Amino acid sequence: MRLTVRAPGREIDIELDQNTKAALKAAEGVALRLIAALPGEQEEPAETPFGFSVSTDTERAPDDE
């Protein structure tokens, strides 16, 4: 099971091996304590970064004349 808690400028991601309500409740408590311990909202960059990636598994066939 995976638990993600987000707050402005902060994110906590926890993976659990158990799939019970008790484990989820314990992980939620930990995530909330960690979110509270992290510094608050950070300044946004002037421009939002943008990136991309392109890949292919095929190759171009040779030009046979």
C-alpha positions, 0 to 999 in steps of 0.5 A: 500500500502507498500513502502520499500526503501533500501540503503546499511545498511539501510531500510525504510518500510512504510505502507499506508492506501491510494492508490493514487499517491499523497500519494505514492509521499509523502511517497517516500519523507519521506522515502528518507529523513529518509534514508538520516538521518540514518547513512551510511553503517555498517560493515558486520559481519565476518560470515553471520548469518544463522538460520532456524525454523521447525514446524509441525501441525501433530503429530506422531501416537502412536505405537500400536502392 
